[in-house]
Amino acid sequence: MASIPQSINGVTVRHANSANLNVEQALLTALQHCIKKDIAKGFTLSQIYISSANDSHKFPSRHVQGKGKAVDISRINGKKMSVSYGTDKEVTAIVDAMQQKFESAPGRRENFGPSTKKKLGSAHSVSGHKDHIHFSVN
């Protein structure tokens, strides 16, 4: 088991008090792949906010399967996706870039968010996820 650190590739990681940051190493590796300061051309990713990791979900959610195979990110640079995605160029560009980059992450499984909804690389119909990114691994 790994623990999500306070910084990934120089990007500050903030989190909800209820978020259990103990996750599978494969998830941490995938996050390191797509969380980078220069992920979106012309913008700097300085901070993410994890609203959930290995917590607050029920089986069969990837959050609890195998203890920590998913993470939800709901804010970019202190801005909530629920009000900023699609209206704020910085948030939109960074979210789009993160979701695109996650598709090439080792072990990636679910990539649900406001930009795309894919499972194992194919389009997947799932409700919600307009206000956060959900990344999960196998």
Protein Blocks (a to p, Z undefined) as FASTA:
>chain_A
ZZddfbeghiacdddfklcfbdcfklmmmmmmmgcfklpghiacfbdcdfbfcehiacfb
fklggghpaccdfbeehiafklmgojamklmmmmmmmmmmmmmpghiabdcdfkbcceeh
iacddeehilbccdddZZ
